Amino acid sequence: MALDPSTLLILTIALAAAASLYLTVEWSVVRERSLLLWSSGFAIITVGSFLALLRSRGYLLVGIWFANGLLIAAHACFLAGVAGFMRTRISRAWWLIALLWLLMLLLPTHAWWSRVMLGLQSLMIAVLTLRASSLLRPHGASLSVGAVQLRYVLLIHGLFYLAKAVSALALGAVVDLAAFGGTLIQISLVEGSMAVMLIALSMTGTERHRREERIGQIAARDPLTALFNRRALEARAPALLAQASSEQPGALLLIDIDNFKQVNDLHGHIAGDKLLVALADILRSALPDDALAARMGGDEFVVLLRQASAAQVTLLADSLRDAFSLVANKAFPTPDAVSLSVGATVFEHAEEGLENLIAQSDKALYDSKRAGRNRLVLRPAR
């Protein structure tokens, strides 16, 4: 099959339409705005390539300038999609490209018209694409393999269009834009087909990785409080336990809500859920960034601290009890005060193990309950 302009345009239409459809299906599942923008970009390429194909077959519905304008709009959608994926905003100054494109339509159709139009339009696409590539640089966090791939595909695609613009404007390349004539346009059609396929694959890989990360995060979190669940705690605890030493001991706190059943009985289970969420919020605001907090189930919570002396544990437990009692007794009054009982263990060696530390803290928690509740019982690891 000869790679003539019509064949290349048909190939581009098929690839772009398939990419647009696939990304639309992905968007219908995850509702990620970047997917919709990328899908729109490929849909625009499909329409523009179809119009260019009709023109090459003798159906002069619109000028070739319109199809190239759609190509610019498609790359603008790619840029907007990348910005959405990276959770960043792009300046409104980018709308000036649309104004510049409209001004280009005022150019007289002299012999140099095709070279100037192709050069300026290629330059616009290069600027949009290179900007999208630059947004995919990591900012304090590593990028997925798909995002890195997308970054370099866009970079190469943008550099190609930059070279294309230079060739058309500065090197006197033979270009017949309306009739798809000239080596530069032939090369551009081949690159366009390849770029559509590579960009689409990179975009889907990028979003698939993000979706898998999101699923992993959901699986690691308690659905009510958004704290870690027990499985996530068990997976993350060993790294934190390994940092304990006699100079910098760690601590594990087991926290239980006193008289929680009265809240459910008097105010309903929704009130009980709100109280659990309130405790989770208190933990998030009071704990250091390197601490682990998890809901073990029911009204029982675990806090694992990387560095904590006995005095620091006591101070933390007192602040948690005071803050929680204030919220609970104000929002959901009960005959017996709703408070926190805390059992804690200070440890110096990772060999203690998470299960052993939980067991020892559970004994301390039982002692706290037996001693009258609303108090901390702290013991060293054995």
N, C-alpha and C positions, 0 to 999 in steps of 0.2 A: 504494500500500500504506500503510494507516494505521499510524502509529507508536503503537499501543496497547501496553500492558504485555506481552502475550503475544508480539507481533511483536518487540519490543525484546529480550525474553529469548531468543527463538529466535536472533536475530542475535548476541547475546552468546555463546550456547552455541556457535554455528558458529565465530565468530572465536576464542574461547578454546580450543576443541578443536583448531583448525588450528594455532594458535600453540604449543600444548603438543606436538602431534605434530612440528612442524617443529623445535622446540628439542630434542626428544628425538633426532631424527635427527642434528642437529648434535652433540649430546653423544656419540652413538655413534661419531662420527668423531674428535673432538678430546678427549673425556673431560675437559672442563672442568667442575668441580663447579658453578660458577655457572649453567651452562646447565641442569643437572639440577634445581637449585632453582627456577629461573624456569619451567621446564617443569612442575614440580610445582605451582607457584602457579597457572598457567593451567588445569591439570587440576582443581584444587580449585574454581576459578571455574566451570568447566564443570559439575561436579557440583552446586555450590550453585545455579547458575542453573537447572539442570534440575529440581531439587527445588522451587525457587520457581515454575517454570512449571507443574509438576504441581499445586502448591497453588492457583495462579490458575485452573486448570481444574477445581477442585473435589476434587482428590485430596489430602486432608489427611494426608499420610504423617507429616510432622513439622511443628513450628511454624516460623514464619518466622524466629524467633530462630536456628535452626540454620543456615539458609542464610546469614544475615548473619554468623554465627560463622565459617563457611567462608570468607567474603569477607575477614574479618580474618586468618585463617590464611594465605590466599593472599598478602596483602600482607606478612605476616611472612616468607614464602618469598622474596618479591621483595627484602626488606631483607637477608636472609641471602645471597642470590645476589649482590647488589651488594657486600656486605662481602667475599665470596669473590673477586669480580672485582678489587677494589681491594687484595687481600691484606692485609686488616685484620680485626680481631676486634671483635665487638659484645658488650656487657656481658650477663651472664646476667640482669641486672635486667629485661631486656625480657620475660622469662617472666612478669613480674607482670601483663602485659596479659591473658594467658590466665586468670590468677586473677581479675582484675577482671571479665572477661567472664562467668566462672562465677558471680560474686557478683551480677551484673546479673540473672541468671535468678531470683533470689529476689524481684525487684520484684513487688509485687501488680499485677494486671491492671486498674488503674483507667482512667479516661478519658484520663489523661495518659500512659498506658503507652507508646503508639506514639511520642510525641514524645521521651520520655526515652530509650527504647531506641535510636531512630534517632540522636538527638543524641550519646549516649555511644559508640555503635558507630562513627559517623562520625568522632568525635574520635580514637578508637583508630587508625582507618585513616589519618587525617591525620598523626598522630604517626609511625607506621611509615613512611609514604611520604616525609614531609619529612626524616626521618632518612636514608633511602636516598638522597635527592637530595643531602643535605649530604655524604655519603660520596664522592660523585662529583666533589667539588672537586679540582682538580689540586694535588698535593703534590710540588713540585719537578720535575714533568715535565708536559708538555702532554698533554691528553686527546685521543682521537680524535674525529672529527666525530660518530660514533655515540654515544660516551659523553657528549659535551656535549648531544646531542639527548635522550638518555635522562635526563640530569640535569634538563633543563628540563621535559620531559614529566611526570616524577615531581613536580617542584616545582608545576606547575600543577594536577596531579591532587590533590596533597596540600592545596593552598590551596582547591581546590573543596570537598574534604571538610571542611576547617576552616570554611569559610563555611556549609556544609550543617549542621554541628553547631551553629553559632551560631544559624542560622535556626530550627532545630528546637527548641532549648532556650530561646532568649532572645526570639525575635520572635513566638512564638505561632503558628507556621505550622500550617496545616491538614494533618494527617498521619494516614493510616490505614494503618499498616504491614502489617497482615495482609491487607488487601484491595487493596493497591497504589493507594491513593487519595491524592489531594492533588497539587498542582502540583510540590511539592518532590520527591516520589518520581518523577514523570514526568521531570523534568529530570535526576534522578540516574540513571535508566535510560538516557537518551540519552547522558549523559556517560560512563557505564560502558562502553557499546558502543564509543564513540570512543576511550576510554582504553585498552581492551584492544588495539585495533588499533595505536595509536600506540606503546604500551609494547612490544608484541611486535616491531614494526619496528625500534624503537630498540635493543632487546636484541640482535636478530640482527645489526644493523649494527655494534654494539659488538664482539661476539665475532668477526665476520668480519674486522674491522680487526686485532684481536689475532692472529688466525690468519695473516693476511697478513704481519704483522710477524714472527711466529715463523718462517714459511717463508723470509722474507728473511734472518733471522738464520742459519738453517740453511744457506742458499745461500752466505752469506759466510764460513762457518767450515770449517776443515779437520775432517773427521769424527772423526779420531783424537785430535788434540791440543786441539781447540776454539779454536785460534788462528785468526786471519784466514787466508784463502787468498790466492793471488796476485791474483785478480780484485778482492777486497775491498781489498787493499793498494793496488792501482792506483787505485781509486776514492777512497780516503781520503788518499793521499799528497800530492796537489797542495795541499790546504789547509795541511798541515803544512810543506811545502817553502816555501810563500809567506811564512812567518814568519821565515825565516832572514835574517840580516844579518851584517855584519862584526863588530858588537858582540855578537850572539848567534848564533853559527854552529850549524848542525845537524850530525847525523852519521848515516851509514848503516853498519850492521855486517852483514856476511855471515858466517854461522856454519855450520861443517861439523863433523860428528863424525868423529874419527880412529878408524880400525880398527873401524868399525861392523859391517862384514861378519863379523868374527870373533865378534861377539855373536850374530848370526843363525846362523852355522855351528855354534858350540859350544853355545848355549843355546836356539836355536829362534827363530822369527820372533815368537812371542808376547813373548819377552824383549826382542827388538828394539823392538817396539811399546811396551812398558813403559818402555824407556829414552827413547824419543821423548817420551812423555807426561811423564816425569820432567824432561826438559829444558824442556818447555813450562811446567811448574809453576815451575821455577827462574826462567824468564824473567818470568813473571807476578809473582812475589814480588820480583824484583830491579829491575824497570823502573819508572820514574816513571809516573804515571797518564796523562800525555799522550803517552806513547810508543806506537808501533805495532809489533806483533810478528806475524809471519806465517810459516807453513811454506810454503816454495817447492816442496816435493816431496822425497821420499826423506828424507835426513837433513840437508837444507839449510834454514836458517832465516834470516830477515831481520829486523833491528831498525832502526826509523827513530826517531831522537831529535830533538825540537824544539830543545832547547838542550843543547849538549855541547861543551866544549873538548877539546883533545887529551888533556889530563891526566884529564878526567872519563871519556873513552872508555877510556883505558888502565885506570883504576881499575875501571870496570864490567866490562871484558873479563876482567881478572884475577879478579874475584870470581865471575864466571860459570864460568870454567875451574876454579877451585878447588872450587866447590860441585858442579859436574857430575862432576869426576874422583872426588870422594869417594863420590858415589852410585854411579857406574858401576863402579868397581873393587871396591867392597864387595859390590854385588849380583850383578854379572856379570863375574867375573875372566876375563881373556884373556891369552894369551902376550905380546901387545903392549898397552901401556896404552891404554885408551879415553879419549880426551880431546877437547878442542875446539880447532880452528884458527879464527882470526878474521881476516877482512880488513875494514878499515874505511876510510871516506872522510869527512873533515870538509868541509862545504860552507858557503858564505856566500850563495849566490844560488839562487833558485828555478829560474832558467833552466837549471841543471844537468840537471834532469829525472830522473825515477826510473830510467828505463832506463840512462841514462848513469852514474848513481851506482852502480847495481848492477854494471854492466860494470867500473867502476874498482875497486869493492870485490872483485869476482871476481878481478881481477889481483892485488890485495893478498892475497887468500886463497890464490891459487896460490903466491905468494912465501912465505907462511906454511908451506904444505905442503912446499915445496922446501927450506925452511930447517930442517926437522926436526919440524914439527907442534907442536901444543900451545903455540901462541904467537899473539900479535897482531902484525899488520903494519898500520900506519896510514899513510895518505897523504892529502895535501890534494887537493881536487877540481881537475881541470884543465879 
